[in-house]
Amino acid sequence: MKTLRIRKFTVICLFLLLLFPWLFFVAAQVLETKTLGFGISDKQKADIKETVQLIETNSKNWKDPVWQNRLNKHLENTNMNVLLQSALNETIYQSVSNHEQSFMKSEQFSLIEDGQVTGKVTIYYSNSRLKQIIAAFVGLIVAFFIVGYFMRRNILIPLEKMSNCARKIAEGDLDVQLPSSEITEIAEVRDGFHVMVAGLKKSFQKQVEMEAERRFIIASVAHDLRTPLFALRGYLDGLEKGIATSPEKQAKYIAVCKEKSAQLDRLVEDLFTYTKTEYSEIEFNENKVDFTHVLKKAIDSIKPQAQLKYISITEGNFPNHCMINGDAHLLERALNNLLDNAVRHSPTKGRIFIHCYQESDRVYFTIRDTGKGFSADELHHVFEPLYRGEVSRNYSTGGFGLGLTISQRIIRQHGGDIIAENDKEGGALLTGWVPLAG
């Protein structure tokens, strides 16, 4: 739909307000005078001719009261007036006052007999353009109606509807039908409303999803806390009641308690880091970190866990120094989570391959294990909080479901990203990158 700027629309409206009265005035003039000019009508011409003939043929009767009455009746019928004067400008007959004469158009001529001026005649006829003025006024009224109709249709009604839509949106009703208009500015406001409503819908939907996620996280965390706490309390009760009678049983009970304590400590740490990465806006512009050094520290910290499963870790040729803007502790935590995930999902005597390299203005890293890899469903949800690929929720392999989420958020806070996929040779492949310091 073609639109008009409100300035152009206003100019068109003003043009119509001027055009219609003029058209109606000219039309009335043509109908009355049969000409586009401002002359007299054919009827007036005929009346003037008849009046002149009456006066000329009765020049000797100008002073006769009977003839004057006859002339006066004729003048009333033709809506004209006459002033008859002698050659010396003495008034012989006058049918109208001087004041009324000033509002009429006149024609003058003299009567000549034998070469001598015997009288002077002035004929006054109506110069009123009442019909044309009425026609122009009617044209103005029509123009007002047309302009008013288009203003109401394209400006007033859309603005009223937008005002109602704004009130509905303020009340939370986002299913509003915004009006259309041929005025560009109003159309732009309507488009702005569309964008705003779409943004609000998206925001509300995200809020609903976040609320559902929050409830899910609370329920899941409560479950994750309750399970080790329940086991820990059971084994501590056993120790207190003397169920573990032998030193071997006591050592076993104590080892289980330590394991459950470590699980609780790890869960609390994961929750703290997850909350920090979700709600904190961290600036790293002035903090330079050697990414290669952080990656090597993370590998060293995971090696004891890998040795328990006889997993070998193969490191590629790392660059000497890769300086980035970031937080060394958070980066190490993110890499630890990725490596821990690789160790937990690798089989006994499996292998983990780690590479790090620079390309353009980024530093890339890859972590590949020789486990089963990700299923099709896991690839879509692997970075979602509290998602576990295993339905059993086994902590020895499935973890708490926050590790990869935390890693991705930390890397993204550093301006990079992580993607998960399956390697063509088998196993899971995690690829990430972080921008180098400028």
C-alpha positions as CSV (number, residue, x, y, z in Angstrom):
1,M,0.0,0.0,0.0
2,K,1.3,3.4,-1.0
3,T,1.7,5.8,1.9
4,L,1.9,9.6,2.2
5,R,3.9,11.7,4.5
6,I,1.7,13.8,6.8
7,R,3.2,17.0,5.4
8,K,2.3,16.0,1.9
9,F,-1.2,14.9,3.0
10,T,-1.7,18.3,4.7
11,V,-0.7,20.2,1.5
12,I,-3.1,18.1,-0.5
13,C,-5.9,18.9,2.0
14,L,-5.2,22.6,1.8
15,F,-5.2,22.4,-2.0
16,L,-8.6,20.7,-2.0
17,L,-9.9,23.4,0.4
18,L,-8.9,26.0,-2.2
19,L,-9.7,24.1,-5.3
20,F,-13.4,23.1,-4.6
21,P,-14.7,26.6,-3.9
22,W,-13.0,27.9,-7.0
23,L,-14.4,25.1,-9.2
24,F,-17.9,25.6,-7.8
25,F,-17.6,29.4,-8.3
26,V,-16.5,29.0,-11.9
27,A,-19.2,26.4,-12.6
28,A,-21.9,28.8,-11.3
29,Q,-20.4,31.7,-13.4
30,V,-20.5,29.5,-16.5
31,L,-24.1,28.4,-15.9
32,E,-25.2,32.0,-15.4
33,T,-23.2,33.9,-17.9
34,K,-22.3,31.2,-20.4
35,T,-18.8,32.4,-20.2
36,L,-15.7,31.8,-18.1
37,G,-15.2,35.6,-17.8
38,F,-16.7,37.9,-15.3
39,G,-19.1,39.6,-17.7
40,I,-22.9,40.1,-17.4
41,S,-25.4,37.4,-18.3
42,D,-27.3,37.3,-21.6
43,K,-30.5,38.2,-19.7
44,Q,-28.9,41.3,-18.3
45,K,-27.7,42.3,-21.7
46,A,-31.2,41.9,-23.1
47,D,-32.7,43.9,-20.2
48,I,-30.2,46.7,-20.6
49,K,-30.9,46.9,-24.4
50,E,-34.6,47.1,-23.7
51,T,-34.1,49.8,-21.1
52,V,-31.9,51.8,-23.4
53,Q,-34.5,51.6,-26.2
54,L,-37.3,52.6,-23.8
55,I,-35.3,55.7,-22.6
56,E,-34.1,56.7,-26.1
57,T,-37.6,56.5,-27.8
58,N,-39.2,58.5,-25.0
59,S,-36.7,61.3,-24.5
60,K,-39.5,63.9,-24.7
61,N,-41.4,62.1,-21.9
62,W,-38.6,62.1,-19.3
63,K,-40.5,64.6,-17.1
64,D,-43.9,63.0,-17.5
65,P,-44.9,61.3,-14.2
66,V,-47.0,58.7,-16.0
67,W,-44.0,57.6,-18.2
68,Q,-41.7,57.7,-15.1
69,N,-44.1,55.3,-13.3
70,R,-43.9,53.0,-16.4
71,L,-40.1,53.2,-16.4
72,N,-40.0,52.6,-12.6
73,K,-42.0,49.4,-13.0
74,H,-39.8,48.2,-15.8
75,L,-36.7,48.9,-13.7
76,E,-38.2,46.9,-10.7
77,N,-38.8,43.9,-13.0
78,T,-35.3,44.0,-14.5
79,N,-33.6,44.8,-11.2
80,M,-32.0,48.0,-12.6
81,N,-31.9,51.7,-11.8
82,V,-31.6,54.8,-13.9
83,L,-30.4,58.4,-13.5
84,L,-31.7,60.8,-16.2
85,Q,-30.0,64.2,-16.4
86,S,-30.3,67.3,-18.6
87,A,-27.4,68.5,-20.7
88,L,-26.4,70.7,-17.8
89,N,-26.3,67.7,-15.4
90,E,-29.6,68.6,-13.7
91,T,-31.4,65.5,-12.4
92,I,-34.6,64.9,-14.2
93,Y,-35.3,61.4,-12.8
94,Q,-33.6,59.1,-10.3
95,S,-34.8,55.7,-9.4
96,V,-32.2,54.9,-6.7
97,S,-30.3,56.7,-4.0
98,N,-26.6,57.5,-4.3
99,H,-25.7,55.0,-1.5
100,E,-27.4,52.1,-3.4
101,Q,-25.7,53.2,-6.6
102,S,-22.3,52.6,-5.2
103,F,-23.0,48.8,-5.0
104,M,-24.0,48.6,-8.6
105,K,-22.3,48.6,-12.0
106,S,-23.2,51.4,-14.4
107,E,-23.3,52.3,-18.1
108,Q,-23.4,55.9,-19.3
109,F,-24.4,57.4,-22.6
110,S,-25.7,60.8,-23.9
111,L,-28.7,61.6,-26.2
112,I,-27.7,63.9,-29.1
113,E,-30.2,65.6,-31.4
114,D,-29.1,67.9,-34.2
115,G,-25.6,67.8,-33.0
116,Q,-26.6,69.0,-29.5
117,V,-26.5,67.0,-26.3
118,T,-30.1,66.9,-25.0
119,G,-29.7,64.5,-22.1
120,K,-27.5,62.1,-20.2
121,V,-28.4,58.6,-19.1
122,T,-26.8,56.4,-16.5
123,I,-28.0,52.8,-16.1
124,Y,-27.2,50.9,-13.0
125,Y,-27.6,47.1,-13.0
126,S,-26.9,44.6,-10.3
127,N,-23.3,43.5,-9.9
128,S,-24.1,40.9,-7.3
129,R,-22.4,37.5,-7.6
130,L,-24.6,36.0,-4.9
131,K,-25.1,32.7,-6.8
132,Q,-21.4,32.3,-7.4
133,I,-20.6,33.1,-3.7
134,I,-23.2,30.5,-2.6
135,A,-21.7,28.0,-5.0
136,A,-18.2,28.7,-3.7
137,F,-19.4,28.3,-0.1
138,V,-21.0,25.0,-1.1
139,G,-17.7,23.9,-2.7
140,L,-15.9,24.8,0.6
141,I,-18.4,22.7,2.6
142,V,-17.9,19.8,0.2
143,A,-14.1,20.2,0.5
144,F,-14.4,20.1,4.2
145,F,-16.4,16.9,4.1
146,I,-13.9,15.2,1.8
147,V,-10.9,16.4,3.8
148,G,-12.6,15.5,7.0
149,Y,-13.5,12.0,5.8
150,F,-9.9,11.3,4.7
151,M,-8.4,12.8,7.9
152,R,-10.8,10.7,10.0
153,R,-10.1,7.5,8.0
154,N,-6.3,7.9,7.8
155,I,-5.4,9.8,10.9
156,L,-8.0,10.1,13.6
157,I,-9.4,6.5,13.5
158,P,-5.9,4.8,13.4
159,L,-4.7,7.0,16.2
160,E,-7.8,6.2,18.3
161,K,-7.3,2.5,17.6
162,M,-3.7,2.7,18.5
163,S,-4.6,4.5,21.7
164,N,-6.9,1.6,22.6
165,C,-4.3,-0.9,21.6
166,A,-1.7,0.8,23.9
167,R,-4.2,0.6,26.8
168,K,-4.8,-3.1,26.1
169,I,-1.0,-3.7,25.9
170,A,-0.5,-1.9,29.2
171,E,-3.1,-4.2,30.7
172,G,-1.2,-7.3,29.4
173,D,-3.3,-8.1,26.4
174,L,-0.8,-8.6,23.5
175,D,-3.3,-10.1,21.0
176,V,-4.2,-6.7,19.6
177,Q,-5.0,-5.9,16.0
178,L,-3.2,-2.7,15.0
179,P,-4.9,-0.5,12.4
180,S,-3.4,0.3,9.0
181,S,-3.0,3.8,7.6
182,E,-1.9,5.4,4.4
183,I,0.0,8.1,6.4
184,T,3.7,7.2,6.6
185,E,4.3,8.4,10.1
186,I,1.3,6.5,11.5
187,A,2.3,3.4,9.5
188,E,5.8,3.7,11.1
189,V,4.3,4.0,14.6
190,R,2.2,0.9,13.8
191,D,5.3,-1.0,12.7
192,G,7.0,0.2,15.9
193,F,4.0,-1.2,17.9
194,H,4.4,-4.5,16.0
195,V,8.0,-4.7,16.9
196,M,7.2,-3.8,20.5
197,V,4.4,-6.3,20.8
198,A,6.6,-9.0,19.3
199,G,9.4,-8.2,21.7
200,L,7.0,-8.2,24.7
201,K,5.6,-11.6,23.6
202,K,9.1,-12.9,23.3
203,S,10.0,-11.5,26.6
204,F,6.9,-12.9,28.3
205,Q,7.6,-16.3,26.7
206,K,11.2,-16.2,27.9
207,Q,10.0,-15.2,31.3
208,V,7.6,-18.2,31.4
209,E,10.4,-20.5,30.2
210,M,12.8,-19.1,32.8
211,E,10.2,-19.5,35.5
212,A,9.6,-23.1,34.4
213,E,13.4,-23.6,34.3
214,R,13.8,-22.1,37.8
215,R,11.2,-24.5,39.2
216,F,12.8,-27.4,37.5
217,I,16.2,-26.4,38.8
218,I,14.9,-26.0,42.3
219,A,13.2,-29.4,42.2
220,S,16.3,-31.1,40.6
221,V,18.7,-29.4,43.1
222,A,16.5,-30.6,45.9
223,H,16.7,-34.1,44.6
224,D,20.4,-33.9,44.0
225,L,21.0,-32.6,47.5
226,R,18.7,-35.1,49.1
227,T,20.2,-38.2,47.6
228,P,23.8,-37.8,49.0
229,L,22.5,-36.3,52.2
230,F,20.2,-39.3,52.7
231,A,23.1,-41.7,52.1
232,L,25.5,-39.7,54.3
233,R,23.0,-39.7,57.1
234,G,22.5,-43.4,56.8
235,Y,26.1,-44.3,57.0
236,L,26.7,-41.9,59.9
237,D,23.8,-43.4,61.8
238,G,25.4,-46.8,61.1
239,L,28.7,-45.6,62.6
240,E,26.9,-44.1,65.6
241,K,24.9,-47.2,66.3
242,G,27.9,-49.4,66.0
243,I,26.7,-51.4,62.9
244,A,30.2,-51.2,61.5
245,T,31.8,-53.6,64.0
246,S,35.1,-54.3,62.1
247,P,37.8,-51.8,61.2
248,E,37.2,-52.7,57.5
249,K,33.5,-51.9,57.7
250,Q,34.3,-48.7,59.5
251,A,36.8,-47.7,56.9
252,K,34.2,-48.5,54.2
253,Y,31.5,-46.4,55.9
254,I,34.0,-43.5,56.3
255,A,35.0,-43.7,52.7
256,V,31.4,-43.5,51.6
257,C,30.8,-40.6,53.8
258,K,33.8,-38.8,52.3
259,E,32.5,-39.6,48.8
260,K,29.0,-38.2,49.5
261,S,30.6,-35.1,51.2
262,A,32.7,-34.5,48.0
263,Q,29.5,-34.9,45.9
264,L,27.7,-32.3,48.1
265,D,30.7,-29.9,47.9
266,R,30.9,-30.3,44.1
267,L,27.2,-29.7,43.7
268,V,27.3,-26.5,45.9
269,E,30.3,-25.3,43.9
270,D,28.5,-26.0,40.6
271,L,25.4,-24.1,41.8
272,F,27.5,-21.2,42.9
273,T,29.3,-21.0,39.6
274,Y,26.1,-21.5,37.6
275,T,24.4,-18.6,39.5
276,K,27.5,-16.4,39.0
277,T,27.6,-17.0,35.3
278,E,23.9,-16.5,34.9
279,Y,23.4,-13.2,36.7
280,S,26.8,-11.6,36.7
281,E,28.1,-9.2,34.0
282,I,31.9,-9.6,34.1
283,E,34.4,-7.3,32.4
284,F,37.7,-8.8,31.5
285,N,39.2,-6.0,29.4
286,E,42.1,-5.2,31.7
287,N,42.8,-8.7,32.9
288,K,45.2,-10.6,30.6
289,V,45.5,-14.4,30.9
290,D,47.7,-17.0,29.2
291,F,45.1,-19.5,27.8
292,T,47.7,-22.2,27.1
293,H,48.9,-22.1,30.8
294,V,45.3,-22.3,32.0
295,L,44.6,-25.3,29.7
296,K,47.7,-27.1,30.9
297,K,46.7,-26.6,34.6
298,A,43.3,-28.0,33.9
299,I,44.8,-31.1,32.2
300,D,47.2,-31.6,35.2
301,S,44.3,-31.4,37.6
302,I,42.3,-34.0,35.8
303,K,45.1,-36.5,35.3
304,P,44.7,-38.3,38.7
305,Q,41.0,-38.9,37.9
306,A,41.9,-40.2,34.4
307,Q,44.6,-42.6,35.9
308,L,42.0,-44.3,38.0
309,K,40.4,-45.5,34.8
310,Y,43.7,-46.0,33.0
311,I,42.8,-43.3,30.5
312,S,45.6,-41.8,28.5
313,I,45.6,-38.1,27.7
314,T,47.2,-37.0,24.4
315,E,48.2,-33.4,24.1
316,G,48.8,-31.7,20.8
317,N,51.4,-29.1,20.1
318,F,50.1,-26.2,22.1
319,P,51.2,-22.6,21.2
320,N,53.7,-21.1,23.7
321,H,51.6,-18.2,24.7
322,C,47.9,-17.3,23.9
323,M,47.1,-14.1,25.7
324,I,43.4,-13.4,26.2
325,N,41.2,-11.1,28.3
326,G,39.6,-13.1,31.0
327,D,39.5,-14.7,34.5
328,A,41.9,-17.5,34.9
329,H,39.9,-19.2,37.7
330,L,36.7,-19.2,35.7
331,L,38.4,-20.5,32.5
332,E,40.1,-23.3,34.4
333,R,36.8,-24.2,35.9
334,A,35.2,-24.3,32.4
335,L,38.0,-26.5,31.0
336,N,38.0,-28.8,34.1
337,N,34.3,-29.4,33.5
338,L,34.9,-30.3,29.8
339,L,37.8,-32.6,30.7
340,D,35.8,-34.2,33.6
341,N,33.0,-34.9,31.2
342,A,35.4,-36.5,28.8
343,V,36.9,-38.7,31.5
344,R,33.6,-39.8,32.9
345,H,32.3,-40.8,29.5
346,S,35.4,-42.5,28.3
347,P,35.7,-46.3,28.9
348,T,38.4,-47.8,31.0
349,K,41.7,-47.7,29.1
350,G,40.2,-45.1,26.8
351,R,41.9,-42.1,25.3
352,I,41.4,-38.3,25.4
353,F,42.9,-36.1,22.7
354,I,43.4,-32.4,23.4
355,H,44.5,-29.8,20.8
356,C,45.0,-26.1,21.0
357,Y,45.9,-23.7,18.2
358,Q,45.7,-20.1,17.1
359,E,43.9,-19.0,14.0
360,S,43.4,-15.4,13.0
361,D,42.4,-13.5,16.1
362,R,41.1,-16.5,18.0
363,V,42.5,-19.4,20.0
364,Y,40.8,-22.7,19.4
365,F,40.7,-25.8,21.6
366,T,39.3,-29.3,21.0
367,I,38.6,-32.2,23.4
368,R,37.8,-35.6,22.0
369,D,37.2,-38.8,23.9
370,T,36.7,-42.4,22.8
371,G,33.4,-43.0,24.5
372,K,30.0,-43.6,22.9
373,G,29.6,-40.0,21.9
374,F,26.3,-38.0,22.0
375,S,23.0,-39.3,20.9
376,A,20.8,-37.3,18.5
377,D,18.7,-36.0,21.4
378,E,21.7,-35.2,23.6
379,L,23.2,-33.0,20.8
380,H,20.1,-30.7,21.1
381,H,20.1,-30.5,24.9
382,V,23.7,-31.1,26.0
383,F,24.3,-27.5,27.2
384,E,20.9,-27.1,28.9
385,P,21.1,-26.8,32.7
386,L,20.5,-30.1,34.7
387,Y,20.2,-32.1,31.5
388,R,21.6,-35.6,31.8
389,G,21.9,-37.9,28.9
390,E,21.3,-40.9,31.2
391,V,17.8,-41.5,32.5
392,S,19.2,-43.2,35.5
393,R,20.9,-39.9,36.7
394,N,23.9,-41.9,37.8
395,Y,26.4,-39.4,39.4
396,S,29.4,-41.5,38.6
397,T,28.8,-41.0,34.9
398,G,26.0,-38.6,34.4
399,G,27.3,-35.8,36.8
400,F,25.0,-33.1,38.1
401,G,24.0,-31.7,34.7
402,L,25.5,-28.3,35.3
403,G,29.1,-28.8,34.1
404,L,28.7,-28.3,30.4
405,T,26.2,-25.5,30.9
406,I,28.7,-23.7,33.2
407,S,31.5,-24.2,30.7
408,Q,29.5,-22.8,27.8
409,R,28.4,-19.7,29.8
410,I,32.0,-19.0,31.0
411,I,33.4,-19.3,27.5
412,R,30.6,-17.1,26.1
413,Q,31.3,-14.5,28.8
414,H,34.8,-14.4,27.5
415,G,33.4,-13.6,24.0
416,G,33.8,-17.2,22.6
417,D,31.6,-20.2,22.3
418,I,31.5,-24.1,22.5
419,I,29.9,-26.6,20.2
420,A,29.3,-30.3,20.8
421,E,29.3,-32.9,18.1
422,N,30.4,-36.5,17.4
423,D,33.8,-37.2,15.9
424,K,33.8,-39.1,12.6
425,E,36.2,-41.6,14.2
426,G,33.8,-42.1,17.2
427,G,33.4,-40.4,20.6
428,A,32.3,-37.0,21.6
429,L,34.1,-33.9,20.2
430,L,33.9,-30.5,22.0
431,T,35.2,-27.5,20.1
432,G,35.6,-24.1,21.6
433,W,37.2,-20.7,20.9
434,V,38.1,-17.5,22.7
435,P,39.2,-14.2,21.1
436,L,42.8,-13.2,21.6
437,A,43.6,-10.0,23.5
438,G,43.8,-7.0,21.3
